[in-house]
């Protein structure tokens, strides 16, 4: 991973004043930046729903019930990741470092994925160098997609905006089966190769086997529906999880409104870190109570990237401060309704598949 240095600019002044006002807000209201009673309720709610739907799935009397509860459990496991795992990864779900680690590891590993790999590189790569190819691990180098202008433009890329939704169906199953496993052998669709410690490799395989055990083997063994029904439910679950996951996150950093900045020298960016975050993130319906509750604040992505140590349950209260200071310091806050962000995502795919160079659309409120 290429480590970069940032430049002082208007984003630096924005960030300094933002932190001062955020500190004043929490002190004035005698609040912690981490989760409050609402967050504690959400933690018990989402973990409780995970367990409830698994129990209902394993006690189903009909195939329709089995499919319904299987898919609902998968959906709420994803919502647990949105609402609990993500904040816990940033140490913001609860005050205790220990319980943040437990919540993050538990909810992530039980999906059959590796908490260490995602957590480390989410914090140390994606949040530091958002959308910078070679530094942000979430920038894809997948031959089926062209995501940055430095990647080779091939003839079939002009259709990527058409076939993308089909391939998006396989996002979750690819993550579970291949993404982390291939990283062990330094093979990845990411622009960065990483090394996984031996103990984490052991845990990676242990939790994947455990996941297969309680999501496939146990239902086949304990329920009378046959392996075909269980396997189909497993696939349908991953299809739904994939579509929801990509629909929530894909529009945030893959849009024709955002930039994929390049260093001006080998390790120097021509902007500050806060300005990078503002130029590489799209927020949609940031003040929506519904999205805040269901998506864990992922719809307020720029806000999250700038203030990752603040729990999402506070976003609706501090959003006015964020907006006001961005405008004061001349930074464009890219915020729009969801349908507009979705259009921006598919325009990005279409343009990236047909244009050698790429200039983001100027965002206007």
C-alpha angles and dihedrals in degrees: 000000000000110000115214140201123221134220129235113248141132088305090064092056090045092052093047094051092041092056091047093052093043090052089049091049094053094043093047092053094038092237136145120233088229126076123309132199090296090057092048089052091050092050092055092039097054097040088046092052090048090055094042095053092045089054091047089048092052092048097045118141098196137036091243091055090047093052092045096050093040092055094041090052090051091049093051092045086058091048088051087056091049095046104031114013096051097051090041089054088058093045091247106108095081135356096253116088089204095054092043088056092046094048093047096045095043097050094041101042093046088062087062093254130116115255094195095055096047097039097048097048095037090059101033100038116018097040094044100044106022113190093353107134113233092020105052110067091205093066104103125227094186114147091219091061134044108209104162133038092240091064118092115267110228128189096252093053089081086072097047093102087058100046096035096089090054093050091044087066088070097049096102097041090047090052092049098045107027119006100073096026093056090048087070087067094042091253116132143148086224124095090240129065116213138189121231119208115244095246091052089052089055091049091045093059094038094057093042090054090045090050092052087047098057097031099044115005099046095047090049092049099042103033128064098225101095132239094279092062093047093047092049090050089050091053094044089050092054091046091055094044090049095051093047092045095050092041090054100042107021094071093053101068103010104068138113087241094065135068135235096209122203126210114258089218131015094287108004128098121206093226142046122267094250091051089051090055092050093049096047103045135074119202120201126195087345092175095050113125090200095054092043090055098043102033099037092236095305087131088064092058101151090050090050094048092051094044106027092156092064117089115240092240087076097050097094091054098047097038093090090056090050094049094046095050094045089056092044092055096043097250119143112235105205103214127152145142115289096249089057092050089050090053089049090054095054092042087054092052091048095048094043088053094053109025123073092202124039132204118182119240113257107249116229125181 
